[in-house]
């Protein structure tokens, strides 16, 4: 897997003006993630897909699903850790729960 371009970091691309500010990788800011890091003994990080004001999103393998679906990939969103972002994260989780249940209720 490591030799595939899909499973490489895109940090070389971060030099563009569209990349997040490296100084935002600090306490309260973005969490530093490396290719191959494993979170919660479950998610293996392969590649950063993108970033926004509140988070970065990573392509990952879910080790719980790897036996039954070995090629299934997931997206893992890692929020900034400052207290002000917690409410936004919880709002997003609630929206995603409603969408998953089919209860968009627009």
C-alpha positions as CSV (number, residue, x, y, z in Angstrom):
1,X,0.0,0.0,0.0
2,X,2.8,2.5,0.9
3,X,4.1,2.6,-2.7
4,X,0.7,3.6,-4.2
5,X,0.3,7.4,-4.9
6,X,-3.1,7.1,-3.2
7,X,-1.4,6.4,0.1
8,X,1.0,9.3,0.3
9,X,0.8,12.5,2.1
10,X,0.0,15.7,0.2
11,X,2.1,17.9,2.4
12,X,4.3,18.9,-0.6
13,X,1.2,20.5,-2.1
14,X,0.7,22.6,1.1
15,X,3.1,25.2,-0.2
16,X,0.4,26.8,-2.3
17,X,-1.7,29.7,-1.0
18,X,-4.6,27.3,-0.7
19,X,-3.0,25.3,2.1
20,X,-3.7,25.7,5.7
21,X,-1.3,27.8,7.7
22,X,1.4,25.5,9.3
23,X,1.4,27.8,12.4
24,X,-2.2,26.5,13.0
25,X,-0.8,23.1,14.0
26,X,-0.6,23.9,17.7
27,X,-2.6,23.5,20.9
28,X,-6.2,24.5,20.1
29,X,-5.5,24.3,16.4
30,X,-5.1,21.5,13.9
31,X,-3.9,18.2,15.1
32,X,-0.7,16.9,13.4
33,X,-1.5,13.7,11.6
34,X,1.0,11.5,9.8
35,X,0.4,8.9,7.1
36,X,0.2,5.6,8.9
37,X,-1.0,7.0,12.2
38,X,-3.7,4.8,13.9
39,X,-6.5,6.4,15.9
40,X,-8.6,4.6,18.5
41,X,-7.0,1.3,17.5
42,X,-9.3,1.6,14.5
43,X,-8.5,4.1,11.8
44,X,-5.3,4.0,9.8
45,X,-4.6,7.4,8.1
46,X,-3.5,7.2,4.4
47,X,-3.8,10.7,2.9
48,X,-5.1,14.1,3.8
49,X,-8.2,14.8,1.6
50,X,-8.6,18.4,2.6
51,X,-9.0,21.0,5.3
52,X,-11.3,23.8,6.4
53,X,-11.5,26.4,9.1
54,X,-12.4,23.9,11.7
55,X,-10.8,20.6,10.7
56,X,-8.7,18.4,8.4
57,X,-10.2,15.3,6.6
58,X,-8.2,12.2,6.0
59,X,-8.7,9.1,3.9
60,X,-8.4,6.1,6.2
61,X,-8.9,2.4,6.5
62,X,-11.4,1.2,9.2
63,X,-9.7,-1.8,10.8
64,X,-13.0,-3.0,12.2
65,X,-14.3,-3.3,8.6
66,X,-11.0,-4.5,7.0
67,X,-11.8,-8.3,7.4
68,X,-15.2,-8.1,5.7
69,X,-14.5,-5.2,3.4
70,X,-10.8,-5.0,2.8
71,X,-10.9,-2.3,0.1
72,X,-13.4,-0.1,1.9
73,X,-12.0,3.4,2.7
74,X,-13.6,6.0,5.1
75,X,-13.1,9.7,5.7
76,X,-12.0,10.8,9.1
77,X,-12.6,14.4,10.1
78,X,-10.3,15.7,12.8
79,X,-11.6,18.9,14.4
80,X,-9.4,21.7,15.9
81,X,-9.2,21.3,19.7
82,X,-10.0,24.8,20.9
83,X,-13.1,24.8,23.1
84,X,-15.0,27.1,20.7
85,X,-15.0,24.4,18.0
86,X,-16.7,21.8,20.2
87,X,-20.2,23.2,19.6
88,X,-19.7,23.4,15.9
89,X,-18.5,19.7,15.9
90,X,-21.5,18.6,18.0
91,X,-23.9,20.4,15.6
92,X,-22.3,18.7,12.7
93,X,-22.6,15.3,14.3
94,X,-26.3,15.9,15.0
95,X,-26.9,16.9,11.3
96,X,-25.1,13.7,10.1
97,X,-27.2,11.6,12.4
98,X,-30.3,13.0,11.0
99,X,-29.1,12.6,7.4
100,X,-28.1,9.0,8.2
101,X,-31.6,8.3,9.5
102,X,-33.2,9.9,6.4
103,X,-34.7,12.6,8.5
104,X,-33.3,15.7,6.9
105,X,-36.6,17.6,7.7
106,X,-35.8,20.6,5.5
